[in-house]
Amino acid sequence: MNLIKKIAVCSRSFSRNKTLCDELLKKYDNVVFNDKGLSLHGDSLIEFLQGATHAIVALEKIDATILSKLPDLEVISKYGVGLDMIDINAMNKYSVKLGWTGGVNRRSVSELVIAFSISLLRHVPAAHKEVLSGIWKQHIGGHLSGRTVGIIGCGFVGKDLIKLLQSFGCNILANDIRNYDKFYKKYNVKSVSKEELLAKSDIVTLHTPLNNSTRNMLNSERLSIMNSNAILINVARGGLVDEVALKNMLISKEIAAAAFDVFTVEPPEDLELINLDNFLVTPHIGGSSQEAILAMGMAAIDGINNNSSPRQFLINT
């Protein structure tokens, strides 16, 4: 057994996964799980983490207020890939190290994009609703094959999606703040501005983190650039899209359809939006395949020992 005072597993998903719990207990003997399935935040999160030197977190918000009350905490290991709920500057201030592995759920998310794309192109959600209401009529849809797909954000998921799209013969446009020229050349991807991507794509899919530079990235002005036959997909982070503007454009058919797995507020409160026939909604399941859950969990377990300064880690990635 490693000489670690206490490990607190905040994540509800991790805590109810027997395989992951057993793997963690094989390595460490002083572990506390979130057995009650509580949504931990603020004071309840601080109380749960009291006395822990190491923590496994998922969607819990970690900021300076939390860390200032946890003098024993040395390491935070992330279950999942998003870091927008963690204040990196606060972690550095309180000398808390970060265990994090990027992209471990990439295939789970990229396959969901393919599922969304084909479902909307073939009008599956609308046809399903109609059959349930007693209407039997054929919808004339279209192929994903040969379409122009615009990918905003070409990190782990964006690159994996590009690989999957090769078999569909899609014309792929990409936009990213980083230079991936070698990768783009290998997979015949054209790097363009956001505006050109929005104007030319049949399907636009988002794969960026949520931060000050990406929040409301697709506002009403940018959404208006998309053509009326286009489909918008967001499996990245809520807050990237102006959801009110999107709803109005879906109602007026200025955009053909959209599929969202993530929202600014979850569960989403805009019932008008989620009940539109040309809107497909799922409850943040992008990384929720069995394979991805195990991969994320094993990465989080690994992060208990394999971690580093969060600022240095982010610079290196």
N, C-alpha and C positions, 0 to 999 in steps of 0.2 A: 504494500500500500504506500502511496505517496504521502508525504508529510504536509498535507493541506488541512487547515483547521476546519473549514466547512464549505461545502458547495451548495448553493441555493439555485434550484432550477425554477425560474419564474414562468417559463413557457407552459401554457396549458397543453398545447399539442404534444410537446416533448414528454410532459409528465404522464400523459395517458397512453403513450406508446411503449408497450412492454419490452419490445426489442431494444429500444434506445435506453430505457431505464436499466435493463439488465446489463447492457454494455457499459454504462457508466458505473454501475455498482461493482462490476468486475475489477475496475481500476481504482475506485475510491470508496472508502467505507463511511465517510461522514457526509451524506447527501440528504438534502431536504427537497422534496418535490412539491409542486403546486397540486396536491392531490384533490383539493376541493374545486379545482377548475375556476379559481377566482380571477377576475380581471384586475390585475394589480396596477395601481397608479397612486402617485402622491404618497400619503401617509401609510396606506396599506402596503405599498411596494417597499417603503423604508422599513416597516416592521418586519416584512418577510425576509429582507436582506440583512437584518441586524446580526452581527457576529460572523457573517460570511466573508471569507477571503476571496472566493471565486463565485461567479454567477454566470448562469446561462440565461440569456434574455432573447425575446423574439420581437414582439410589438410593444413592449414596455418602454415608456419614455424615460430616458436617462439624461438628466441635466445637472446643472451645478447645485440646484436645491436638493436633489436626491443624493448626490455624491458627498455633499458637505456634511450629511448626517450619517455617513457610513465610513468611519475612519479605518475599519479593518479591511475594506474591499481593495483587493490588489489587481484582480483580473476580471474583465467582462468578456465572455465568449458568446459570439452571435449565432443564434439558431435562425438561419435564413440569410439572405444576401443584402437586404436594404439596410443602409446606415442612417437614414434620415431621422430615425427616432433617437439617435445617440448624439449628444453634444460632444464632438471631438475635442474642442477647446477645453471644455470642463474636465474631460478625462485627462488631458495633459496637465491641467492645473492641479489636479488631485493625484497625479502620478499613478493613474489606473491604466493598466495595459489592456490591449485589445486582441482577442483571438477571432479571426475572421477569414473565411475562404470565399472568394467571389465565384459566382457562376455555377455553383453546385446544383442549382435547379434549372439550368438553362434549357434542357431538353423538354422538361415539363411545361415551361412557359411557351417555348417556341411551337410546340405541338398544339397548344391551345390556340395560338394565333392562326394556325392552319385550319383548325376546327371552326373557329369563328368565321374565317374568310369563306370557306366552302358553304357553311350554313347560311350566311347572308347572301352570297351569290346565288344560291339555289332557293332562297326564300323559305328555308326550313322553319324558322320560328313562326312566321305568319301562316304558313300552310298547316302547321301543327295546331295552332289556335283555331283555325277554321274547321278542321276535321273534328275537334272536340266540341265545337258549337253546332255540328251537324251540316257543315258546308263541305261539299266534295267537289273541288275544282283543281285543275292542274295549273301550276305556276311555271312560267317559262323563265328559267334562270340562265346563268352563264357559267363558263368554266373559270377556274383559277388559272389553268394553263394558259400561258401567253399574256397574262395581264401585266400591267406595270405596277409594281409594289414599291412604295416609298417607306424606308425605314429610318426613323429619327432616333438616333442613338445606336451605335454599332459596337457596343461592349460585348460581354459574353453572350447574352441572349440574341442581340442583333446579328452577330456573326453566325450563331447556330441556326437562326432562321434563314439566313442567306444560303447556308449549306442545304437545308431542307428544300428550299425553293428551286434548287438546281434541277430537280427531276420534273418540275412543272414548266420549265422553259420560260420563266418569268423575266421580264425586263426589270432590273432592280436599280433603284435610285437610293442613295444613302446621304445622310447628313449627320455629322458628328464634329465636335470641337477638336477631336484628335485626328491625326493623320494616319490612315490605314491604307495607304496607296498600294503596298505590296499585296495585302489581302484583297483589296478591291480588284486589282489586276488579275489575280488568280481566279476569282469567281465572276469576272466580267460585270463589276458593279461600277456605276457612275456616281461620283461624288458631286453633289449639287447644293445650292442654297436651300433653306427651308421653303422659301417662296416658290422656287422652281419645282421642288419636290411636291408641294401641295397642289400646284397647278397641273402637273403632269401625271399624277398617280391615280390609278383606279382604286388602290387600297393603300391607306396610310396607317402605319402601325408605330406606336410609341414605345421606346425602350431606354428612357433616360431616368436618372434619379430625380428626386424632388428637392430642389434647393432654390435659392433666391434668383438664380438665372433661368430656371425652367418653370417656376410657378406661373400658372396661367399662360404658358407658352403658346397654346393655341387659343387665343382670344377671338372675339367676334371678327376682327379685321383679318386675321390669318385664316380662320375657318371659311370666310367668304371667298378665299382664293380657290378652294376645292371645287371640283366640277360636280354637277348635280347627279352624276352617276357613281360618285365615289363613296367608299366605305371607310369609316374611321374606327380603329381598334386601339384600346388602351388597356394593356395588361401590366403596365409598369407601376405607376403611382397615381393615386387620386390627387387632384390639384393641378395637374398639367394642362387641363382643358377647362375652359369656361363652360360649365355644364348647362347654365341657363341659355347661353347663346346657342349651344349645340342643340338643345331641345327645340328652340324656335326654328332652327334651320332644318331639323328633321321633320317638324310639323309642316313647314312650308315646302318641303321636298327640295330645298337648296342643296342638301346632302342626302344621298340615297338611303344610307343606313349606318348604324354604329353598333359596336359591341364593346362593353366595358366590364372588366373584372374588378376594377378599383374605382373608388369615389373619394371626393373631398371629405365627406362625412360618411362613415360606414356604421350601420347599414344606411343606404341612401334614403334621404327624406323626401325627395321629389318623386312622388308616386306617378305624376303625370308623365315624367320622362321614362321611368322604367316600364310603364304600361303601353308605350307606343309600339305599334306593330312593326316598325322598322328599327327597333332598339332591342338588342340582346344583352341580358344582364346575367352575370354569375357572381357568387358571393366570395370574391377574393380567393379563387381556387387555383391560380396560376402555378403555384409551387406545391400543390396538394396531391401530386401523384404519389403512390407508395414508394416509388423509386427515389423521387426527389426528397421526400420526408426522411428516408433513411440516410441519404447522402448529406442532407443538411444537418441531421442529428449527429452523424459520425464526425462531421467537420467541427461541430460545436464541442464535442467531446475532445477532439484533438486540440482545440483552442485553449483548453484548460492549461495545458503545458506549453503548447507552441503559440506564443503571442509576442507582441512587441509594442513599442510606443505607437499609439494610433496615428500621430502625425507622420512619423517616419513610414509607417505601413502604407498610408494612403499615398504618400509621395512615390513609394516604390511600385504601386499598382496603377 
